Amino acid sequence: MSIRVAVYGTLKRGLSNHGLLQHASFVGEDCLTCITLYDLGPYPGARLEISDGIDIEVFAVDKKQLQQLDELEEYLATAPDQGMYDRRQVLTKFGLAWIYLYNREVDQEKALRSGAWQPSC
């Protein structure tokens, strides 16, 4: 059974951490208005905040791949509010998908409320 994951940053196709999804199945692209991205420098962080639409990619992964993503995102299943990211489900046009939400403060970070995050040159 595959698990859907929605990605918005370095895990997207062509970006630095996409190798973790090289054996995952690409499901498609969507645009979510339930998240806002914050530019954290080398990667973004998403928060559940209304936006004009953030571009995401959805992949189907297995349990092992999901565990690898949890490690990358420093998600702590036993204490999700204490890791760098929490993992929650959001509704995409492909059904529910897990997405990683940033747990740290974003008061000083630039918000992205539409489009796609791009790494700095």
C-alpha distance (Angstrom), angle and dihedral (degrees) to the residues before:
residue distance angle dihedral
M1 . . .
S2 3.78 . .
I3 3.77 126.4 .
R4 3.79 121.4 -145.4
V5 3.81 119.2 -130.0
A6 3.81 125.8 -172.9
V7 3.80 115.3 -148.5
Y8 3.80 129.4 -169.3
G9 3.81 107.1 170.2
T10 3.79 140.6 28.7
L11 3.83 92.0 -10.7
K12 3.82 92.1 65.6
R13 3.81 119.3 106.6
G14 3.79 112.5 -74.9
L15 3.81 95.5 16.6
S16 3.81 130.6 111.0
N17 3.83 102.1 -91.2
H18 3.80 98.5 36.2
G19 3.81 89.3 105.1
L20 3.80 87.5 81.2
L21 3.81 87.4 64.6
Q22 3.80 98.1 41.4
H23 3.82 91.0 110.1
A24 3.80 94.7 39.7
S25 3.78 121.4 99.4
F26 3.79 115.4 -108.6
V27 3.81 106.9 -130.5
G28 3.80 100.0 -179.7
E29 3.77 148.7 -89.2
D30 3.78 128.9 -68.7
C31 3.79 140.0 168.0
L32 3.82 119.5 -126.2
T33 3.80 124.4 -157.3
C34 3.81 93.2 -175.3
I35 3.82 94.6 74.8
T36 3.79 137.3 58.9
L37 3.79 120.9 -161.7
Y38 3.79 126.2 -137.4
D39 3.79 120.1 -154.4
L40 3.81 106.1 -126.4
G41 3.80 94.7 175.5
P42 3.81 109.2 -106.4
Y43 3.82 92.2 27.4
P44 3.81 140.3 10.9
G45 3.77 130.9 -116.1
A46 3.81 123.7 -146.6
R47 3.78 126.1 -144.6
L48 3.80 128.0 -170.7
E49 3.81 95.2 -105.5
I50 3.79 128.9 129.1
S51 3.80 114.5 -97.1
D52 3.79 139.6 168.5
G53 3.80 88.9 -103.7
I54 3.80 134.2 -57.5
D55 3.81 119.0 -145.5
I56 3.80 113.5 -122.7
E57 3.78 138.3 173.9
V58 3.79 122.0 -139.6
F59 3.80 122.9 -147.2
A60 3.80 133.3 -178.1
V61 3.80 110.7 -130.3
D62 3.78 137.2 174.5
K63 3.82 126.3 -124.8
K64 3.80 93.8 -92.0
Q65 3.81 92.0 52.2
L66 3.81 90.1 47.7
Q67 3.83 89.2 53.1
Q68 3.81 89.8 52.0
L69 3.80 90.2 51.2
D70 3.82 89.9 48.4
E71 3.81 89.1 55.0
L72 3.80 93.2 48.3
E73 3.80 91.9 49.1
E74 3.83 92.7 43.6
Y75 3.80 90.4 -123.9
L76 3.81 113.0 171.1
A77 3.80 109.3 -154.9
T78 3.82 92.0 -165.9
A79 3.83 92.8 49.8
P80 3.83 108.2 18.3
D81 3.80 94.4 172.5
Q82 3.82 91.1 57.0
G83 3.81 100.1 54.2
M84 3.77 123.5 84.0
Y85 3.81 88.8 -104.7
D86 3.78 134.8 24.3
R87 3.79 121.4 -148.2
R88 3.80 119.2 -133.1
Q89 3.78 136.8 160.9
V90 3.79 121.8 -108.4
L91 3.77 129.6 -177.0
T92 3.80 114.9 -107.5
K93 3.79 128.1 174.7
F94 3.83 85.2 -97.7
G95 3.81 93.8 54.5
L96 3.77 130.6 -96.7
A97 3.80 116.8 -13.6
W98 3.79 134.0 178.8
I99 3.78 115.6 -112.3
Y100 3.80 129.9 -176.0
L101 3.81 114.9 -122.5
Y102 3.78 121.7 -161.1
N103 3.83 113.9 -115.3
R104 3.81 100.8 -167.0
E105 3.81 130.3 86.3
V106 3.80 116.4 -78.3
D107 3.82 100.3 -176.4
Q108 3.82 92.8 116.9
E109 3.81 97.0 38.5
K110 3.80 127.8 98.2
A111 3.80 112.9 -108.5
L112 3.79 122.4 -135.6
R113 3.80 110.0 -158.1
S114 3.80 99.8 173.0
G115 3.77 140.6 26.0
A116 3.77 127.3 10.8
W117 3.79 133.9 -39.8
Q118 3.79 114.3 -115.4
P119 3.81 125.2 -163.4
S120 3.80 116.7 -114.0
C121 3.77 116.1 -106.4
